[in-house]
Amino acid sequence: MYRIFVVLIIFFLAVAPAMADEPCQSEGDCIAVGEWDISVAFGYGNKTNPLTSYDDIPLYVIPSIAYYGENWFFDNFNFGYTLTEQENFTINLATSYSDERAYFYRWDPANIFLPQSVNFDTTEDLPPIGSFGTQDVSQPPVLNELESRNFTVYGGVELFWYGKLGILKIAAAHDLLNVHNGQEVDVSWTYSLAVTDWRFDLALKTTWKSSEVIDYYFGLRASESAYWSEEYQPSSGWSNSIELTTRYSISTSWDLLLAARYTQLADEIIDSPIIDEDYSSSYFVGAAYRF
């Protein structure tokens, strides 16, 4: 899939003229101030799960709900406040939730509200880990059940810079609920191309996660494995993603939708004994209706 993305990027950049003078290139691209924006996509997709012994996550319905006022905004259960909005940039205070917990729980918000969810709920015990292919034969197997990985909300500041070559976003956030007291930094670039009824959105993203974040979700407690709780001590790391979303407008309310994403996990995450893949990928094919 990674090679397919590379080919698509080369093609995209080769045919894309300097058409990104405005973030909103066609009707429906931006949300009107003071109005609710509600849409739902129906179709089929899949999100691979890099966790050992965990199923991939199916995608059937993807809702989206947002409201933007003069300063305050609500976007898929994230809240924010615009500090300043200029012609070329915007600075917000905003909440967010990360995608690490989504690998453990089917109904995590990151599996439901996708911009672009196997069958146990959050109150049940997680399945036993079993032995891992990453372990050496001399190392004791991990047999105990995983403890819960709790949901948390991040809060921080985000900057959007608008230019002819796309939109640059830089965001820094900290755990607000003291679940792990970690931090994340996101840097992304998005380029949009509108051709008649077609809309193409290409996004490149790199995400830094502090050691507290990685250790909380991918490290092991002593109750899970006395050996690995001492052996695996991750540092901070960077994960890199690429995403391509294609929309074809059928009417003012209906779009056909094709979205795909590939994430190369940070080396520090890959080293975890509960990880058996070095990436996660997802795709979705369907139709979206805007109310």
C-alpha positions as a Markdown table, in Angstrom:
| # | Residue | x | y | z |
|---|---|---|---|---|
| 1 | Met | 0.0 | 0.0 | 0.0 |
| 2 | Tyr | 2.9 | 2.4 | 0.8 |
| 3 | Arg | 4.1 | 2.1 | -2.8 |
| 4 | Ile | 0.7 | 2.8 | -4.1 |
| 5 | Phe | 0.6 | 6.0 | -2.1 |
| 6 | Val | 4.0 | 7.1 | -3.4 |
| 7 | Val | 2.7 | 6.7 | -7.0 |
| 8 | Leu | -0.4 | 8.6 | -6.2 |
| 9 | Ile | 1.6 | 11.5 | -4.7 |
| 10 | Ile | 3.8 | 11.7 | -7.7 |
| 11 | Phe | 0.8 | 11.8 | -10.0 |
| 12 | Phe | -1.0 | 14.3 | -7.7 |
| 13 | Leu | 1.8 | 16.7 | -7.6 |
| 14 | Ala | 2.5 | 16.4 | -11.3 |
| 15 | Val | -1.1 | 17.4 | -12.3 |
| 16 | Ala | -1.9 | 19.8 | -9.5 |
| 17 | Pro | -1.7 | 23.4 | -10.6 |
| 18 | Ala | -1.4 | 26.3 | -8.1 |
| 19 | Met | -5.1 | 26.1 | -7.2 |
| 20 | Ala | -4.9 | 26.3 | -3.4 |
| 21 | Asp | -5.1 | 30.1 | -3.1 |
| 22 | Glu | -8.3 | 29.6 | -1.0 |
| 23 | Pro | -8.9 | 26.8 | 1.5 |
| 24 | Cys | -12.5 | 26.5 | 0.2 |
| 25 | Gln | -12.4 | 25.7 | -3.5 |
| 26 | Ser | -16.0 | 24.5 | -4.0 |
| 27 | Glu | -19.4 | 24.7 | -2.3 |
| 28 | Gly | -19.5 | 22.6 | 0.8 |
| 29 | Asp | -15.7 | 22.6 | 1.5 |
| 30 | Cys | -16.0 | 25.0 | 4.4 |
| 31 | Ile | -18.5 | 25.2 | 7.3 |
| 32 | Ala | -20.7 | 28.3 | 7.5 |
| 33 | Val | -20.3 | 30.3 | 10.7 |
| 34 | Gly | -23.2 | 29.8 | 13.1 |
| 35 | Glu | -24.6 | 26.7 | 11.4 |
| 36 | Trp | -24.5 | 23.1 | 12.3 |
| 37 | Asp | -22.7 | 20.8 | 9.8 |
| 38 | Ile | -23.9 | 17.2 | 10.0 |
| 39 | Ser | -23.0 | 14.4 | 7.6 |
| 40 | Val | -22.8 | 10.6 | 7.6 |
| 41 | Ala | -20.9 | 8.3 | 5.3 |
| 42 | Phe | -22.1 | 4.7 | 4.6 |
| 43 | Gly | -20.0 | 2.1 | 3.0 |
| 44 | Tyr | -17.3 | -0.4 | 3.8 |
| 45 | Gly | -13.7 | -0.1 | 5.1 |
| 46 | Asn | -11.1 | -1.6 | 7.3 |
| 47 | Lys | -8.5 | -0.4 | 9.8 |
| 48 | Thr | -5.6 | -2.7 | 10.4 |
| 49 | Asn | -4.6 | -3.4 | 14.1 |
| 50 | Pro | -0.9 | -3.7 | 14.8 |
| 51 | Leu | -1.6 | -5.2 | 18.2 |
| 52 | Thr | -0.9 | -8.9 | 18.6 |
| 53 | Ser | -4.1 | -11.0 | 18.9 |
| 54 | Tyr | -6.4 | -8.1 | 18.2 |
| 55 | Asp | -8.7 | -8.1 | 15.2 |
| 56 | Asp | -8.8 | -5.4 | 12.5 |
| 57 | Ile | -11.4 | -2.8 | 12.9 |
| 58 | Pro | -14.3 | -2.7 | 10.3 |
| 59 | Leu | -15.7 | 0.6 | 9.1 |
| 60 | Tyr | -19.3 | 0.8 | 8.0 |
| 61 | Val | -20.7 | 4.2 | 9.2 |
| 62 | Ile | -18.7 | 7.4 | 9.7 |
| 63 | Pro | -20.6 | 10.3 | 11.2 |
| 64 | Ser | -19.4 | 13.9 | 11.4 |
| 65 | Ile | -20.9 | 16.8 | 13.4 |
| 66 | Ala | -19.5 | 20.3 | 13.8 |
| 67 | Tyr | -20.5 | 23.8 | 14.7 |
| 68 | Tyr | -18.3 | 26.9 | 14.3 |
| 69 | Gly | -19.3 | 30.2 | 16.0 |
| 70 | Glu | -17.4 | 33.5 | 15.8 |
| 71 | Asn | -14.8 | 32.1 | 18.2 |
| 72 | Trp | -15.9 | 28.9 | 19.8 |
| 73 | Phe | -16.2 | 25.7 | 17.8 |
| 74 | Phe | -17.2 | 22.0 | 18.2 |
| 75 | Asp | -15.9 | 19.4 | 15.8 |
| 76 | Asn | -16.6 | 15.7 | 16.3 |
| 77 | Phe | -16.6 | 16.1 | 20.1 |
| 78 | Asn | -13.5 | 18.2 | 20.2 |
| 79 | Phe | -13.9 | 21.8 | 21.5 |
| 80 | Gly | -11.9 | 24.8 | 20.6 |
| 81 | Tyr | -11.6 | 28.6 | 20.8 |
| 82 | Thr | -10.1 | 30.8 | 18.1 |
| 83 | Leu | -7.5 | 33.2 | 19.5 |
| 84 | Thr | -6.9 | 35.0 | 16.2 |
| 85 | Glu | -8.0 | 34.5 | 12.6 |
| 86 | Gln | -6.1 | 36.3 | 9.8 |
| 87 | Glu | -6.0 | 36.0 | 6.1 |
| 88 | Asn | -3.0 | 33.6 | 6.1 |
| 89 | Phe | -3.2 | 31.9 | 9.5 |
| 90 | Thr | -5.4 | 30.9 | 12.4 |
| 91 | Ile | -4.4 | 30.1 | 16.0 |
| 92 | Asn | -6.8 | 28.0 | 18.2 |
| 93 | Leu | -6.9 | 26.5 | 21.6 |
| 94 | Ala | -8.4 | 23.1 | 21.1 |
| 95 | Thr | -9.0 | 19.7 | 22.6 |
| 96 | Ser | -8.3 | 16.4 | 20.8 |
| 97 | Tyr | -8.0 | 12.6 | 21.4 |
| 98 | Ser | -5.3 | 10.4 | 20.1 |
| 99 | Asp | -5.6 | 7.1 | 18.2 |
| 100 | Glu | -3.5 | 4.8 | 20.5 |
| 101 | Arg | -6.5 | 3.6 | 22.6 |
| 102 | Ala | -8.5 | 2.9 | 19.5 |
| 103 | Tyr | -6.4 | -0.2 | 18.9 |
| 104 | Phe | -7.6 | -1.7 | 22.2 |
| 105 | Tyr | -11.3 | -0.7 | 22.1 |
| 106 | Arg | -13.8 | -1.0 | 19.3 |
| 107 | Trp | -15.9 | 2.0 | 20.2 |
| 108 | Asp | -13.1 | 4.5 | 20.9 |
| 109 | Pro | -14.0 | 7.9 | 19.3 |
| 110 | Ala | -11.0 | 7.6 | 17.0 |
| 111 | Asn | -12.7 | 4.5 | 15.4 |
| 112 | Ile | -15.9 | 6.4 | 14.9 |
| 113 | Phe | -15.1 | 10.0 | 13.9 |
| 114 | Leu | -12.7 | 9.5 | 11.1 |
| 115 | Pro | -11.8 | 12.5 | 8.8 |
| 116 | Gln | -11.1 | 10.8 | 5.8 |
| 117 | Ser | -14.6 | 0.7 | 14.1 |
| 118 | Val | -13.3 | -6.8 | 17.0 |
| 119 | Asn | -16.2 | -7.4 | 19.0 |
| 120 | Phe | -15.8 | -6.5 | 22.7 |
| 121 | Asp | -16.8 | -3.4 | 24.6 |
| 122 | Thr | -14.8 | -1.2 | 27.0 |
| 123 | Thr | -16.1 | -2.8 | 30.1 |
| 124 | Glu | -14.8 | -6.3 | 29.4 |
| 125 | Asp | -11.4 | -7.7 | 30.2 |
| 126 | Leu | -9.0 | -7.5 | 27.3 |
| 127 | Pro | -7.9 | -10.8 | 25.7 |
| 128 | Pro | -4.7 | -12.5 | 26.8 |
| 129 | Ile | -1.6 | -11.5 | 24.9 |
| 130 | Gly | -0.1 | -14.9 | 24.5 |
| 131 | Ser | 3.4 | -15.3 | 23.2 |
| 132 | Phe | 4.9 | -12.9 | 20.7 |
| 133 | Gly | 6.9 | -13.3 | 17.6 |
| 134 | Thr | 9.2 | -10.5 | 18.7 |
| 135 | Gln | 10.4 | -12.3 | 21.7 |
| 136 | Asp | 13.5 | -14.4 | 21.9 |
| 137 | Val | 12.9 | -18.1 | 22.9 |
| 138 | Ser | 14.9 | -17.5 | 26.1 |
| 139 | Gln | 12.5 | -14.7 | 27.2 |
| 140 | Pro | 9.4 | -15.6 | 29.2 |
| 141 | Pro | 6.1 | -15.5 | 27.3 |
| 142 | Val | 3.5 | -12.9 | 28.2 |
| 143 | Leu | 0.4 | -14.8 | 29.4 |
| 144 | Asn | -1.5 | -12.3 | 31.6 |
| 145 | Glu | -4.4 | -10.2 | 30.5 |
| 146 | Leu | -3.8 | -6.5 | 29.7 |
| 147 | Glu | -5.0 | -3.9 | 32.1 |
| 148 | Ser | -7.3 | -1.2 | 30.8 |
| 149 | Arg | -5.9 | 1.6 | 28.8 |
| 150 | Asn | -8.0 | 4.6 | 29.7 |
| 151 | Phe | -9.4 | 7.3 | 27.5 |
| 152 | Thr | -8.0 | 10.8 | 27.9 |
| 153 | Val | -8.5 | 14.2 | 26.4 |
| 154 | Tyr | -5.6 | 16.4 | 25.1 |
| 155 | Gly | -5.6 | 20.1 | 25.2 |
| 156 | Gly | -3.3 | 22.6 | 23.6 |
| 157 | Val | -2.7 | 25.1 | 20.8 |
| 158 | Glu | -2.8 | 24.7 | 17.1 |
| 159 | Leu | -1.7 | 26.9 | 14.2 |
| 160 | Phe | -3.0 | 26.7 | 10.6 |
| 161 | Trp | -1.0 | 28.5 | 7.9 |
| 162 | Tyr | -2.8 | 28.9 | 4.5 |
| 163 | Gly | -0.7 | 29.2 | 1.3 |
| 164 | Lys | -0.8 | 28.4 | -2.4 |
| 165 | Leu | 0.9 | 25.1 | -1.8 |
| 166 | Gly | -1.6 | 23.9 | 0.8 |
| 167 | Ile | -2.3 | 24.2 | 4.5 |
| 168 | Leu | 0.3 | 23.7 | 7.2 |
| 169 | Lys | -0.9 | 22.7 | 10.7 |
| 170 | Ile | 1.3 | 22.6 | 13.8 |
| 171 | Ala | -0.3 | 21.5 | 17.0 |
| 172 | Ala | 1.0 | 20.8 | 20.5 |
| 173 | Ala | -1.1 | 19.2 | 23.3 |
| 174 | His | -0.9 | 17.8 | 26.8 |
| 175 | Asp | -2.9 | 15.2 | 28.6 |
| 176 | Leu | -5.6 | 17.1 | 30.5 |
| 177 | Leu | -7.0 | 14.2 | 32.6 |
| 178 | Asn | -3.7 | 13.1 | 34.1 |
| 179 | Val | -4.1 | 9.6 | 32.6 |
| 180 | His | -0.4 | 9.5 | 31.6 |
| 181 | Asn | 0.6 | 13.2 | 31.7 |
| 182 | Gly | 2.2 | 12.8 | 28.2 |
| 183 | Gln | 2.4 | 15.2 | 25.3 |
| 184 | Glu | 1.9 | 15.1 | 21.5 |
| 185 | Val | 3.1 | 17.3 | 18.7 |
| 186 | Asp | 1.5 | 17.1 | 15.2 |
| 187 | Val | 2.8 | 18.6 | 12.0 |
| 188 | Ser | 0.8 | 18.1 | 8.9 |
| 189 | Trp | 0.5 | 19.5 | 5.4 |
| 190 | Thr | -2.7 | 19.2 | 3.3 |
| 191 | Tyr | -3.2 | 20.0 | -0.4 |
| 192 | Ser | -6.6 | 20.1 | -2.0 |
| 193 | Leu | -7.4 | 20.0 | -5.7 |
| 194 | Ala | -10.9 | 20.5 | -7.2 |
| 195 | Val | -11.5 | 19.4 | -10.8 |
| 196 | Thr | -15.1 | 19.9 | -11.9 |
| 197 | Asp | -17.1 | 17.6 | -9.6 |
| 198 | Trp | -14.0 | 15.9 | -8.2 |
| 199 | Arg | -12.2 | 16.8 | -5.0 |
| 200 | Phe | -8.8 | 15.4 | -4.0 |
| 201 | Asp | -7.3 | 15.9 | -0.6 |
| 202 | Leu | -3.7 | 14.8 | 0.1 |
| 203 | Ala | -2.3 | 15.0 | 3.6 |
| 204 | Leu | 1.2 | 14.2 | 5.0 |
| 205 | Lys | 1.6 | 14.1 | 8.8 |
| 206 | Thr | 4.2 | 13.4 | 11.4 |
| 207 | Thr | 3.4 | 13.0 | 15.0 |
| 208 | Trp | 5.7 | 13.1 | 18.0 |
| 209 | Lys | 4.6 | 11.2 | 21.1 |
| 210 | Ser | 6.3 | 11.6 | 24.5 |
| 211 | Ser | 7.6 | 8.5 | 26.3 |
| 212 | Glu | 4.7 | 8.8 | 28.8 |
| 213 | Val | 2.2 | 8.3 | 25.9 |
| 214 | Ile | 4.0 | 5.4 | 24.3 |
| 215 | Asp | 4.7 | 3.6 | 27.7 |
| 216 | Tyr | 1.1 | 4.0 | 28.9 |
| 217 | Tyr | -0.5 | 2.4 | 25.8 |
| 218 | Phe | 2.2 | 0.0 | 24.6 |
| 219 | Gly | 4.3 | -0.7 | 27.7 |
| 220 | Leu | 3.5 | -3.5 | 30.1 |
| 221 | Arg | 2.6 | -3.4 | 33.7 |
| 222 | Ala | 4.2 | -5.7 | 36.3 |
| 223 | Ser | 0.8 | -7.6 | 36.5 |
| 224 | Glu | 0.9 | -8.2 | 32.8 |
| 225 | Ser | 4.6 | -9.3 | 32.6 |
| 226 | Ala | 7.2 | -8.8 | 35.2 |
| 227 | Tyr | 9.9 | -9.3 | 32.6 |
| 228 | Trp | 8.6 | -6.9 | 29.9 |
| 229 | Ser | 7.6 | -4.2 | 32.5 |
| 230 | Glu | 11.4 | -3.9 | 33.2 |
| 231 | Glu | 12.8 | -4.7 | 29.8 |
| 232 | Tyr | 10.7 | -2.4 | 27.6 |
| 233 | Gln | 11.3 | 1.2 | 28.6 |
| 234 | Pro | 10.4 | 3.3 | 25.5 |
| 235 | Ser | 11.5 | 6.8 | 24.8 |
| 236 | Ser | 9.6 | 9.4 | 22.7 |
| 237 | Gly | 9.2 | 8.7 | 19.0 |
| 238 | Trp | 7.8 | 9.9 | 15.7 |
| 239 | Ser | 5.1 | 8.2 | 13.6 |
| 240 | Asn | 4.5 | 9.3 | 10.0 |
| 241 | Ser | 1.2 | 9.1 | 8.0 |
| 242 | Ile | 0.0 | 9.8 | 4.5 |
| 243 | Glu | -3.7 | 10.1 | 3.6 |
| 244 | Leu | -5.6 | 10.5 | 0.3 |
| 245 | Thr | -9.3 | 11.3 | 0.2 |
| 246 | Thr | -11.2 | 11.5 | -3.1 |
| 247 | Arg | -14.8 | 12.8 | -3.3 |
| 248 | Tyr | -17.1 | 12.9 | -6.3 |
| 249 | Ser | -20.1 | 15.2 | -6.0 |
| 250 | Ile | -23.4 | 13.7 | -7.1 |
| 251 | Ser | -25.6 | 16.5 | -5.8 |
| 252 | Thr | -25.5 | 19.3 | -3.2 |
| 253 | Ser | -26.1 | 16.6 | -0.5 |
| 254 | Trp | -24.5 | 13.4 | -1.8 |
| 255 | Asp | -20.8 | 12.6 | -2.5 |
| 256 | Leu | -19.1 | 9.4 | -3.4 |
| 257 | Leu | -16.1 | 8.8 | -1.1 |
| 258 | Leu | -12.9 | 7.0 | -1.3 |
| 259 | Ala | -10.4 | 7.4 | 1.6 |
| 260 | Ala | -7.1 | 5.6 | 2.4 |
| 261 | Arg | -4.5 | 6.2 | 5.1 |
| 262 | Tyr | -1.1 | 4.6 | 5.9 |
| 263 | Thr | 0.8 | 5.1 | 9.1 |
| 264 | Gln | 4.4 | 4.0 | 9.8 |
| 265 | Leu | 4.6 | 3.6 | 13.5 |
| 266 | Ala | 7.5 | 5.0 | 15.5 |
| 267 | Asp | 10.4 | 2.6 | 16.2 |
| 268 | Glu | 9.7 | 3.0 | 19.9 |
| 269 | Ile | 6.2 | 1.7 | 19.4 |
| 270 | Ile | 7.3 | -1.2 | 17.1 |
| 271 | Asp | 9.7 | -2.4 | 19.8 |
| 272 | Ser | 6.8 | -3.0 | 22.1 |
| 273 | Pro | 6.2 | -6.8 | 22.8 |
| 274 | Ile | 2.4 | -6.3 | 22.1 |
| 275 | Ile | 3.0 | -5.0 | 18.6 |
| 276 | Asp | 3.5 | -7.4 | 15.7 |
| 277 | Glu | 3.2 | -4.9 | 12.7 |
| 278 | Asp | 5.2 | -1.8 | 12.0 |
| 279 | Tyr | 2.3 | 0.0 | 10.4 |
| 280 | Ser | -1.4 | 0.6 | 10.4 |
| 281 | Ser | -3.5 | 1.2 | 7.3 |
| 282 | Ser | -7.1 | 2.0 | 6.6 |
| 283 | Tyr | -9.5 | 2.5 | 3.7 |
| 284 | Phe | -13.1 | 3.4 | 3.3 |
| 285 | Val | -15.3 | 3.3 | 0.2 |
| 286 | Gly | -18.9 | 4.6 | 0.3 |
| 287 | Ala | -21.2 | 7.5 | -0.1 |
| 288 | Ala | -21.6 | 10.5 | 2.2 |
| 289 | Tyr | -24.8 | 12.5 | 2.9 |
| 290 | Arg | -24.7 | 16.1 | 4.2 |
| 291 | Phe | -27.9 | 17.2 | 6.0 |
